[in-house]
Amino acid sequence: MAYRATVRGEGFHFADLRTLLACANEAKAGDELAGLAARSERERVAAKLALADLRLADLVARPLLDPDQDEVSRLIVDSLDQDAFGHLASLTVGELRDWLLRGAASRSLPSWLPRALTPEVAAAVAKLCSNRDLVAIAAAQRVVTRCRNTLGEPGVLAIRVQPNHPTDDLPSILLAAAEGLLYGCGDAVVGVNPAGDSVAGVAALLRALDGLVTTLGVPTQTCVLAHLTTQLAALETGAPVDLLFQSVAGTQAANAAFGINLALLHEGREAVLASHATRPVEWVGSQVMYFETGQGSALSAEAHGGIDQLTCEARAYAVARALDPLLVNTVVGFIGPEYLYDERQITRAGLEDHFLGKLLGLPMGCDVCYTNHAVADQNSADNLQLLLAAAGCNYFMGVPAGDDVMLSYQTTSYHDALAVRRLFNLRPAPEFAQWYQQTVPHGPPEAAATALLPLLPRLEAAAEAAR
């Protein structure tokens, strides 16, 4: 079905829904690279006008990829709650935006809303929103999850401690992680991106991280962000897996490029849940999955199916939602300037991704980051982190000095986390906050680092035991 709109006497024609959605998107380098972007600002405005008048029922009735050929599309079709969608079906995309803004103003978005939305509907309304709209609507939507602690409650900002090391040196990783914990970070997860992907290496990291939080008595989760199959192989050797990690994307072909499918994700989740039942750990909840996403991933794998990168990102959240995760985050600037060229595009994408995830009922965090060849700097990251904190983001990254020496990109630091918590009067997860008050010396948070010194022999022993 074709779509048309006129701007100042100039008519524009959009051949199908994928074209309309792509042209209505804000400018992104990735969409331009794929040949999907609007050719002018006037065409972009025309696409937004046509999209604003599209009824949600008509949008939902036209899958972007054939559900018989793409399992993500099949998942989207099958998981829509028709009764909940009935509350919205007669609205246009523009009317849905206005309805969401009214709800955000009174902080009264209904609990059934995520079940009533498909990713394509969420993506469509995001394209009509200003940055302020994205912040206001997302701030009204809280998503609470639980594993070894409770995340996402009002007034809570969690931080993932990310103590990566270029050679996976265990004492160095544990030292960096312990420093983060003593700064009040790590309540989201203590998660390491391994430099290698061997089963033995991943198992050693898992044991070392578990030894750290056990030694210190920290109520938090640990994770090693290897490929899902490597983590499951480590689990079979007896390594403790709190959270099962995987990057996911918005098409079956893109997920295949990651070496996964929906069945494998479900099998992995069941394996981890079964292992939890055998461990002497106090679990306050059963959400055990951790997903990362990012605009441009499907395009980089040449698996986007002609869908723009924002809409592909929204479809990835359908995959995540089906697995009931503890954590989801967009690694917004990591993929590089080929997909998000500069500060403006990175900021917009970060706000869009957080908005999409929250609207679809996900516990969204953000790795506020950029690569060294992007047109961005640390002020760019500061700006986006503050906007996302205002939007109610569940968690950010905490990396020593904000510089990941293994992945070679720039992100947010332990100090950034403290500053944002102070500015917005936020606190860590409740169980973690209680541990911190009872364990860490009082005074300025920076002074807590002195508590590391007596821990060093114990950390070295934990690292040696993990090998």
Secondary structure, DSSP 8 states (H G I E B T S, - for coil): --EEEEETTEEEEE-SHHHHHHHTS---HHHHHTT-S-SSHHHHHHHHHHHHT-BHHHHHTS-SS-TTT-HHHHHHHHH--HHHHTTTTTSBHHHHHHHHHHHHHTT---TTGGGG--HHHHHHHHHT--HHHHHHHHHT----EESSSEE--TTB-EEEE----TT--HHHHHHHHHHHHHTT--SSEEEE--S---HHHHHHHHHHHHHHHHHHT----EEE-S-HHHHHHHHHTT---SSEEEE--SSHHHHHHTT--HHHHHHHHHHHHHHHTTS----S----EEEEE-TTHHHHTT--TT--HHHHHHHHHHHHHTT--SEEEEETTTT-TTTS-BHHHHHHHHHHHHHHHHHTT--EEEE--B-TTSB--HHHHHHHHHHHHHTT-SEEEEBGGGEETTTTEE--BHHHHHHHHHHHT-B--HHHHHHHHHHS-SS-GGGGGGGGGGGHHHHHHHHHHH-
